[in-house]
Amino acid sequence: MKRISMIRLGISFFIGIVACLFSSCDNELDIRQAYPFMVETMPVQTKIVRGETAEIRCELKREGRYDGARYTIRYFQPDGKGTLRMDDGTVFLPNDRYPLKREVFRLYYTSASTDQQTIDIYVEDNFGQVVQMTFDFNNENGEKEEVRG
């Protein structure tokens, strides 16, 4: 009787070990680093005259937090002429990357052209995810357009 109990105990132990070996166990922690993000902006004016400055209010919205996440900002101007600067006074050069140190920030675009102007702003994290925003500005020359009927 005692021998049968020992055999059953041995078989149970063996089945338990085999079950542990075949179960999918991963000892490595799954740490997510790259979280999707977006940049929300308040409405931005679309008409601008040479020398005028348009304010772009931005907020970086992240779906998750990772302490090692770093963000940069850069811009490109395919149409027109102007300058873009950060609310801390940093004047951006086209296609140069600048660290984005805050989640709520303001950008200021100053027109240097009488033509239509377009700026593309890119916010990128250190995992290669990019958010692109495009802003178009039309010259407002103060002349009223003639309405033809």
N, C-alpha and C positions, 0 to 999 in steps of 0.2 A: 504494500500500500504506500509506504513511504517512498519506495523506488518509483512508482508511477507518478507520484506528486513531483518528484525531482525531475522526471522526464518531461512532464507537462510544463514545469517551471522553465526548464532548459529550452523547450520548443517555443514557449511564449517569449522568452528573452531573445532567441534567435530571430523570430518573426519581427520583434520590435526593432532589432538592429537593422534587419533588411529593409523595413519600412522607412527607417531614418535615412538609410543610404539612398533609397530610390526617390525620396521626396525632394522636390526642387528647393533647395536651400541656398541662398546667396548671402554670404557673410559680408559682402561689400555694401556700404551704405549708398543709396541712390540719392545723390545731392544734385538738385536741379540748379543750374547756374543761369541759363539763358531764358529769361521770361519775356514774353511779348510786351511791347509798349506802344504807345501812341502819343502824339503831341496835339493837344487841343488848343485852339486859338479863339479869341474873341473875334467878332466880325471886323474886317479891315477895310478901310476906305479904298475905293478903286480909282478915284480921280485925284490927280496930284499935279501941281505946277512945279516948274523948275525952282529949286531952292526950298521947297516945302518938305516937311518930314512927316512920315506916316508911322504910327505906333502899331506894333504887332505884339499883343499880349499872349504869352504862351504858358502852357502847363504840361509838363511831362507826366503822363499817367502810365504807371507800371502795373502789370498784372500780378507780380510777385516781387519779393525782395531778396537780393543776394548782395552781401557786403562787397564782393569783388567786382560788381558791375560798375563800369565807367562809361560815361557818355561824352561824345564830342559833337560839335556843330560846325558846319561849313556852308558856304553858299556859292552859287554860280549865277551870273547874269547874262542870259542868252540874248536879251533885247534891251536896248537903251543904256543909259549911264546913271550911276548913282553910287551911294555908299551905304553900307550896312554896319551898324554898331550895336553892341550889347549895352544893357542898362548900366553896366559898371564902367562904361567908357571905352571898352575895347573896340577898335575899328577893325573890321574883318577885311582881309584880303581874299579875293576870289580863290576858291578851292583849297585854302589853308584850313587845317583843322584846329579847333580851339576847344579846350576842356569845358564841359558844361557842368558847373559846380552846384547849381540849384535846380530844383524841379519847377519852380515858378520864376519866370524871367520875362523881360521885355526886350524887344528888338526895335531899332529905329532905322527906317530906310529914308534917306534924303535923296531926292531927285536932283540929277545934274543934267537933265535932258528934256527936250520939248517933244520927244517922240514917245510912242508906247514903250513901256518898260515891263520887263518880267524878271523876277528873281526866283530861283529855286533854292530852298533851304533844306539841308540834309542833317538829320540827327541820327547818329549811329552809336551803337553800343560796342563794347570790346569783344562781342561774340559775332559781329558781322551783320547784325540786324539793322536795317535802315528804314527810317520814315522820311518821306519826301513831301514837302509842302511847296506849292507854287502860288505866287502872288503876282497878279497883273495890275498894272497901273496905267491909266490913260491920262494924257495931258489935258488939263482943264484950262483952256486959254481965255475964258471969260466971255467969249463971243457966243451970242445966241444963234442957234441954228434956225435957218429959215424953214418954215413949215409949208410944204406945198400940198395943195389939195387936189 
